[in-house]
């Protein structure tokens, strides 16, 4: 592809500057809800390796004390322990720690969550968003009709799923809360602060939740990715800026990305799902993949441990009533194919090339059991040129933007407009942008059916979607129309749209 998607979040990187700004923070300062660290003595073992973070997954019937002692004897220091799902986060400089601890009684799997050493907090600027200009804002405001937000004329995506019409019937219940597991949310933005839930927000970077004031916000000079996602879900109808798909629901920020690298490691994401499970979150938005492996293979002991830990975390959240929704990715991969060339892993050190089978090597969290997988469309309701897909993998689709599909809006911009940092608005495109549209519709469904379980919500999501069937042509990365030969399936379920493009009006009727 001429332009590749971000290797860490589901935003498409473009020459016009639509890249995710990566400037993120590391270990939080306090544990809000995790078990305390152990102070067990460490045995004399090799400590000449890089200091890495590990997850140790215990067996269902085990002696926690015995496993903890084994961790200490192998040269590990426990950071936190999620006993309700049997996941322990450990730091160690013993290069043989994982190999040693896997042999300990009570350990089901264990592996390093990264290939690069732990780093201290630092921030760097890696890119920017295409900001809405004053001229574009003025033109949109001049075109706004009665009942529209000032910038709503530029929100082709809201009209594409009839969220503007749905809002006249039900704009979402304030008793429904969406958790944005991402790079942090700027709750000081005028279009977000009315709907923001501070008590349900936290910083999970490093694997331990910090819910102190403002911990959920992006770091200084940090990423606007989570803030953009939050606006699409729940920007208020308040006469300011834009509107969200469900402008009446609450949104919480759960920060999980590393400082300066925009990486989402397993221990932080596990913390994010457990936090959501235990703090009244109804739906989570996951517009990223878990680093450093684009695909985690079951036959690799480290990658299997990451799969195990995250599966436990997402299933725990689901049992607690949380519907988890995730982006399919921006590499135009067929996730139902027999093999995919992954040339990006591991992305925190030196990546190599490997051929993987996506039936046994999984893109997580989007391919985890029970997680809703979202593909992206443009303003013509056709699959976006970058969006990954797959028959039997894609569940639903939603507007994520496509610069080649130009809408009839004042700005004629095929990307998605939403909230960004410093009270501003900006354009992005990617399956990152499609996912919050689905999450917004799920929040409307939860508002309409407050007793619906996550499994029932997923069925409702699929039932209300509108499937256009496989298109005859799609755009490629160069803006050329090509035959849509990779679309498998029919007008009921297919690889491009799953069960269809979500529709907010259908969700509230």
C-alpha positions in Angstrom: 0.0 0.0 0.0 1.2 3.5 -0.7 -0.1 4.8 2.7 0.0 2.3 5.6 -2.1 2.5 8.7 -0.6 3.3 12.1 1.0 0.1 13.4 -0.3 0.9 16.9 -3.7 2.6 16.6 -6.4 2.2 14.0 -5.9 5.6 12.5 -4.7 5.8 9.0 -1.4 7.8 8.5 -1.7 10.2 5.6 0.6 12.7 3.9 -1.7 15.6 4.9 -0.9 14.9 8.6 -3.6 12.6 9.8 -1.1 10.6 11.8 -1.7 9.9 15.4 0.2 12.2 17.6 2.2 10.0 19.9 3.3 11.5 23.1 2.3 9.3 26.0 2.9 8.5 29.6 4.1 5.5 31.5 3.7 4.0 35.0 0.9 5.5 37.1 1.6 6.4 40.7 -1.0 4.4 42.6 -3.0 1.3 42.4 -6.7 2.1 42.5 -8.1 -1.4 42.4 -5.4 -4.0 41.9 -3.8 -6.2 44.5 -0.7 -4.8 46.1 2.8 -5.8 45.0 4.6 -8.6 46.9 7.8 -7.9 48.9 9.1 -11.4 48.7 12.9 -11.9 48.6 14.4 -12.5 45.2 16.7 -15.5 44.7 20.2 -15.2 43.3 19.6 -15.4 39.6 21.0 -13.8 36.5 20.0 -10.1 36.2 22.1 -9.2 33.2 19.2 -9.2 30.7 17.0 -6.2 29.8 14.3 -5.3 32.4 11.1 -6.5 30.8 7.5 -6.7 31.8 5.8 -10.1 31.9 2.3 -11.6 32.4 2.1 -14.8 34.4 -1.2 -16.7 34.0 -2.1 -19.1 36.8 -4.1 -22.3 36.5 -7.7 -22.3 37.7 -6.8 -24.3 40.8 -3.6 -23.1 42.2 -1.8 -21.8 45.3 -1.3 -18.1 44.8 1.4 -18.1 47.5 3.4 -20.8 45.7 3.3 -19.0 42.4 4.3 -15.8 44.0 7.3 -17.5 45.7 8.2 -19.1 42.4 8.2 -15.6 40.7 10.5 -14.2 43.4 12.8 -17.2 43.1 13.0 -16.7 39.4 14.1 -13.1 39.8 10.7 -11.5 39.3 9.1 -8.6 41.1 5.3 -8.5 41.2 3.8 -5.2 40.0 0.2 -6.2 40.5 -2.0 -9.3 40.6 -5.4 -9.6 39.1 -6.5 -12.6 41.2 -10.0 -12.7 39.8 -8.7 -13.6 36.4 -5.4 -15.3 37.4 -3.1 -12.8 35.8 0.0 -11.5 37.5 2.1 -8.6 36.1 5.9 -9.0 36.8 9.1 -7.1 36.1 12.4 -9.0 35.7 15.9 -8.6 34.4 16.5 -12.3 34.4 16.8 -13.3 30.7 15.5 -16.8 31.6 12.6 -15.6 33.7 9.8 -16.7 31.4 11.4 -20.0 30.6 11.9 -20.7 34.3 8.4 -19.6 35.6 6.6 -21.6 33.0 7.9 -24.8 34.7 6.5 -23.7 38.1 3.4 -25.5 39.5 0.3 -23.4 39.1 1.5 -21.5 36.1 -0.5 -22.1 32.9 1.4 -19.7 30.6 3.9 -16.8 30.9 5.6 -14.4 28.6 7.2 -11.0 28.0 4.8 -8.3 27.0 7.5 -6.5 25.1 10.9 -7.0 23.4 12.3 -3.5 24.4 13.4 -2.7 27.9 11.2 -0.7 30.2 11.8 3.0 29.8 11.4 6.1 31.9 8.7 8.6 31.1 9.4 10.8 28.1 7.3 12.4 25.4 8.0 13.2 21.7 6.0 14.6 18.9 5.4 12.2 16.1 2.8 13.8 14.0 -0.4 15.8 13.9 -4.0 15.9 13.0 -5.5 17.8 10.0 -7.1 20.6 12.0 -10.3 22.2 11.0 -9.5 25.8 9.8 -11.3 28.9 10.8 -12.6 29.3 7.2 -13.9 25.7 7.2 -15.6 26.3 10.5 -17.3 29.5 9.4 -18.5 27.9 6.2 -20.0 24.9 8.1 -21.7 27.3 10.6 -23.2 29.3 7.8 -24.7 26.1 6.3 -26.0 24.7 9.6 -29.8 24.3 9.6 -32.3 24.5 12.5 -31.4 22.0 15.2 -27.9 21.3 13.8 -24.7 21.8 15.7 -22.4 24.5 14.1 -20.0 22.0 12.5 -22.6 19.3 11.8 -22.9 20.1 8.1 -19.4 18.6 7.8 -20.4 15.4 9.6 -21.4 13.2 6.7 -20.7 10.2 8.9 -23.5 11.2 11.4 -26.0 11.3 8.5 -24.7 8.1 6.9 -25.9 6.1 9.9 -29.0 8.4 10.5 -27.7 9.4 14.0 -29.1 12.9 13.4 -32.6 11.4 13.0 -32.1 9.0 15.9 -31.3 11.9 18.2 -34.8 13.3 17.7 -36.2 10.0 19.2 -33.5 9.0 21.8 -30.0 10.6 22.0 -28.9 8.1 24.7 -29.3 7.6 28.4 -26.9 9.2 30.9 -27.0 6.0 32.9 -25.1 4.3 30.0 -21.3 4.8 30.1 -18.8 4.1 27.3 -15.2 3.4 28.2 -12.6 4.7 25.7 -9.6 2.4 26.2 -7.1 4.5 24.3 -4.5 7.3 24.6 -6.4 9.4 27.1 -9.4 11.7 26.8 -9.3 15.5 27.3 -12.4 16.0 29.4 -11.8 19.8 29.4 -13.0 20.1 25.8 -16.2 22.1 25.7 -17.9 19.5 23.6 -17.0 16.6 26.0 -17.0 17.8 29.5 -20.8 17.7 30.0 -20.8 14.0 29.2 -17.6 13.0 30.8 -17.5 10.5 33.7 -14.5 11.4 35.9 -15.3 8.7 38.6 -15.1 6.0 35.9 -11.9 7.1 34.3 -8.3 6.1 35.0 -4.7 5.7 33.8 -3.8 2.0 33.4 -0.4 2.5 31.8 2.0 -0.1 33.4 -0.8 -2.3 34.5 -1.9 -0.5 37.7 -4.9 1.8 37.7 -4.4 5.4 38.7 -7.7 7.3 39.1 -6.2 10.5 40.6 -7.5 13.8 39.1 -6.6 14.1 35.4 -4.7 10.9 35.2 -6.9 9.8 32.3 -6.0 12.8 30.1 -3.4 12.7 27.3 0.1 13.5 28.4 1.6 17.0 27.7 2.1 17.2 24.0 0.3 13.9 23.8 -2.0 12.1 21.5 -5.4 13.4 20.4 -6.5 9.9 19.3 -8.7 9.0 22.3 -10.2 12.5 22.4 -11.2 12.2 18.7 -12.8 8.8 19.4 -14.7 10.2 22.4 -16.2 13.0 20.4 -17.6 10.7 17.8 -19.3 8.7 20.5 -20.7 11.4 22.8 -19.9 15.0 21.9 -22.9 16.9 23.4 -25.7 18.6 21.5 -25.0 21.9 23.1 -24.8 24.4 20.3 -21.0 24.0 20.2 -19.0 22.3 17.5 -20.1 18.8 16.6 -22.4 16.1 17.8 -21.7 12.5 18.8 -23.6 9.4 17.7 -25.1 9.1 21.2 -24.9 12.7 22.7 -26.8 11.8 25.8 -24.6 9.0 27.2 -21.5 9.3 29.4 -18.0 8.6 28.3 -15.0 7.6 30.4 -11.3 7.8 29.5 -9.1 4.7 30.3 -5.6 5.5 29.2 -3.4 2.5 28.2 -0.7 3.9 25.9 3.0 4.2 26.6 4.9 7.5 26.7 6.6 8.7 23.6 6.0 5.5 21.6 2.2 5.2 21.2 2.4 1.5 22.2 -0.4 -0.5 23.9 1.1 -3.2 26.0 -0.7 -6.2 27.4 -0.5 -5.3 31.1 -2.1 -1.9 30.5 -4.9 -3.3 28.3 -5.6 -6.0 30.8 -5.9 -3.3 33.5 -8.2 -1.4 31.2 -10.7 -4.2 30.7 -10.7 -5.1 34.4 -11.2 -1.4 35.3 -14.2 -1.3 32.9 -15.6 -4.5 34.3 -15.5 -3.2 37.9 -16.5 0.4 37.4 -19.9 0.2 35.6 -18.8 0.6 32.0 -21.4 -0.7 29.5 -19.4 -0.7 26.3 -15.7 -0.3 25.6 -14.1 1.2 22.5 -10.8 -0.3 21.4 -9.3 1.5 18.4 -5.8 -0.1 18.5 -4.0 -3.4 18.5 -2.0 -4.8 21.4 1.8 -4.4 20.8 4.4 -5.5 20.0 3.1 -8.3 17.8 0.5 -7.5 15.1 -0.5 -11.1 15.3 -0.1 -13.3 18.4 0.5 -16.9 17.6 -0.6 -19.8 19.8 2.6 -21.8 19.1 4.9 -19.0 20.5 5.0 -19.2 24.3 5.3 -15.5 24.9 2.6 -14.6 22.4 0.3 -17.3 23.8 0.7 -15.8 27.3 -0.5 -12.4 26.0 -3.4 -14.1 24.2 -4.3 -15.9 27.4 -4.2 -12.8 29.6 -6.2 -10.7 27.3 -8.8 -13.3 26.6 -9.3 -13.7 30.4 -9.6 -9.9 30.8 -12.1 -9.4 27.9 -14.2 -12.4 29.0 -14.2 -11.1 32.6 -15.5 -7.7 31.4 -18.1 -9.5 29.3 -19.3 -11.5 32.4 -19.6 -8.2 34.3 -21.9 -6.8 31.6 -19.5 -5.0 29.2 -19.7 -5.2 25.4 -16.2 -4.9 23.9 -15.9 -3.4 20.4 -12.6 -3.2 18.4 -11.2 -1.9 15.1 -10.3 -4.4 12.4 -7.2 -2.6 11.3 -5.9 -0.4 8.4 -3.7 -2.8 6.4 -6.4 -4.0 4.0 -5.7 -7.5 5.3 -8.1 -10.4 4.7 -8.3 -11.7 8.2 -10.2 -14.8 6.9 -7.4 -15.8 4.5 -5.0 -18.7 5.0 -1.9 -16.6 5.3 -0.8 -13.0 5.9 2.7 -11.5 5.6 3.4 -9.6 8.8 6.4 -7.4 8.3 5.8 -5.1 11.3 6.5 -7.3 14.4 7.8 -6.8 16.9 7.3 -3.1 16.5 9.1 -2.0 19.7 12.5 -3.2 18.6 13.5 -4.5 15.1 10.6 -5.9 13.1 11.1 -8.9 10.8 9.0 -10.6 8.2 6.9 -13.7 8.9 3.9 -15.4 7.3 1.1 -16.1 9.7 -2.2 -17.9 9.6 -4.9 -15.6 11.1 -6.8 -18.7 12.2 -4.1 -19.5 14.7 -2.3 -16.1 15.0 -4.6 -13.4 16.2 -4.9 -9.6 15.9 -5.9 -8.7 19.4 -8.2 -7.5 20.8 -10.3 -7.5 17.6 -10.1 -11.3 17.1 -10.7 -12.3 20.7 -13.9 -14.3 21.5 -16.9 -12.1 22.1 -15.3 -8.9 20.8 -17.2 -7.1 18.0 -14.9 -6.5 15.0 -15.5 -3.3 13.0 -14.6 -2.5 9.4 -14.6 1.0 7.9 -16.6 2.7 5.1 -16.4 6.0 3.3 -19.1 8.5 2.4 -20.3 6.4 -0.5 -21.0 3.5 1.9 -18.3 1.5 0.3 -15.4 -0.2 2.2 -12.6 2.2 2.8 -9.5 1.4 0.8 -7.3 0.7 3.9 -9.8 -1.3 6.0 -9.0 -4.9 6.9 -11.9 -7.3 6.5 -12.8 -11.0 6.4 -15.8 -13.2 6.1 -16.6 -14.6 9.5 -14.3 -12.1 11.2 -16.0 -8.8 10.4 -19.2 -8.3 12.5 -20.4 -4.9 11.4 -19.1 -1.8 9.6 -19.4 2.0 10.1 -18.0 5.3 8.7 -14.3 5.5 9.2 -13.5 7.9 6.4 -11.9 7.5 3.0 -10.1 10.4 1.3 -11.2 9.1 -2.1 -14.9 9.1 -1.3 -15.7 12.8 -1.3 -19.0 13.8 0.4 -21.2 16.8 -0.5 -20.3 18.7 2.6 -19.0 22.3 2.9 -15.5 21.1 3.4 -15.7 18.3 0.8 -13.5 16.2 3.2 -14.0 12.4 3.2 -12.4 12.0 6.6 -14.2 12.1 10.0 -14.4 15.3 11.9 -14.3 15.2 15.7 -12.9 16.7 18.9 -9.1 17.0 19.4 -6.9 18.7 21.9 -6.8 22.4 23.0 -10.6 22.7 22.4 -10.1 22.2 18.6 -11.6 19.9 16.0 -9.8 17.8 13.4 -10.1 15.2 10.7 -8.9 11.6 10.9 -9.6 8.4 9.0 -9.2 4.7 9.9 -11.0 1.8 11.5 -10.2 3.8 14.7 -12.9 6.2 13.5 -15.4 3.5 12.5 -15.3 1.8 15.8 -16.7 4.7 17.9 -19.7 4.9 15.5 -20.5 1.3 16.3 -19.9 2.0 20.0 -22.3 4.9 19.9 -25.0 2.8 18.3 -24.4 0.1 20.9 -24.8 2.8 23.6 -28.1 3.7 22.0 -29.2 0.1 22.0 -28.2 -0.2 25.7 -30.2 3.0 26.4 -33.3 1.5 24.6 -32.8 -2.0 26.1 -31.2 -1.3 29.5 -31.3 -5.0 30.6 -29.7 -6.4 27.5 -26.6 -8.5 28.1 -23.4 -8.1 26.0 -24.4 -11.1 23.9 -27.9 -9.7 23.3 -26.4 -6.3 22.5 -24.2 -7.9 19.9 -27.2 -9.6 18.3 -29.1 -6.3 18.3 -26.1 -4.6 16.6 -26.1 -7.1 13.8 -29.9 -7.1 13.5 -30.2 -3.3 13.0 -27.3 -3.0 10.5 -28.0 -2.4 6.8 -26.0 -4.6 4.5 -25.4 -3.1 1.0 -23.9 -6.4 -0.2 -20.6 -6.8 -1.9 -19.8 -3.8 -4.1 -18.7 -4.3 -7.7 -15.7 -1.9 -7.2 -13.7 -0.2 -4.4 -10.9 2.3 -4.3 -7.3 1.2 -3.8 -4.7 3.2 -1.9 -3.9 5.3 -5.1 -7.5 6.3 -5.6 -8.2 4.0 -8.5 -11.4 2.1 -8.8 -10.7 -1.7 -8.9 -12.9 -4.8 -8.9 -13.9 -5.9 -5.5 -12.8 -9.5 -5.9 -11.8 -9.9 -2.3 -15.3 -9.5 -1.0 -16.7 -12.9 -0.1 -20.3 -13.6 1.0 -23.7 -12.1 0.1 -26.2 -9.4 1.0 -26.8 -11.0 4.4 -23.2 -11.4 5.7 -20.0 -10.7 3.8 -16.3 -10.0 4.5 -16.4 -6.3 3.9 -19.3 -5.2 6.1 -20.1 -8.3 8.2 -23.8 -8.1 9.0 -23.9 -4.6 7.6 -23.4 -0.9 8.3 -24.8 0.2 11.7 -27.8 2.4 11.7 -28.6 4.6 14.7 -32.2 5.2 13.7 -32.9 1.5 13.6 -31.3 1.1 17.0 -33.8 3.5 18.7 -37.0 2.6 16.9 
